Amino acid sequence: MRVSRRHGRIPLSFLHELGHLVDHQLGRQFGTAWASGRHEVFADWRTAAAKLPSRAPAESGRGRRRYFNSVKEVWARSYAQAALMRSDDSSLRRHVDELIAADDIFVWPALDFAPVALEIERLFDSLGLLRTGVAVAA
């Protein structure tokens, strides 16, 4: 993975690319398709995500808007935002809070995003991929 350091979104960008990896790996059963667009476990996420307002810049051309609003891009951005919001690391939560406060185009307002974050958590829980805690040996 390659993430640019030229902007102030390094954690978000890294998790965005990780979201694409998750999407691709879960979608392998569909050949070249991404799981976010076809896998049944993503169905409730797709329903919730379809209600999100577009964050594509108003001055974008039709092709750029179509790409920005594609299912796989919305998945990667929503995965990244949900992971940051759920993090135990206060600096990562602060990072996403600052992006939301700045109305950054790569994140959604917290109230708009809450149903999507819930569906992402449910999706990972249904796949058995949700971290429930860390066992510590005494």
C-alpha angles and dihedrals in degrees: 000000000000123000124183119235092200095095136045096254105083097132091043092047093048092051090045090058090044087053089056089051092052090047092049095046094048089046097054090102088065096055109231095357124106118240093231091069101041116013113107092224088065094054097100091042090053090051093050094042092051088065094056116106115248113261094194111129111262092233092055120118122243094263093050091048091049091051093044091051096042116125094245093051094045088049093051093047093045092046090052094047093047092048092051093046091050095045122122087216110096093204090057092048089048089051093057092041090055091049091050091048090050090051089236112191092231095064135048128230110273096245093050091046100047097088091049092050089052092052091049090053091048091048093054091043091053089051091049090243100115115111108233099180144313120266114223122198115219 
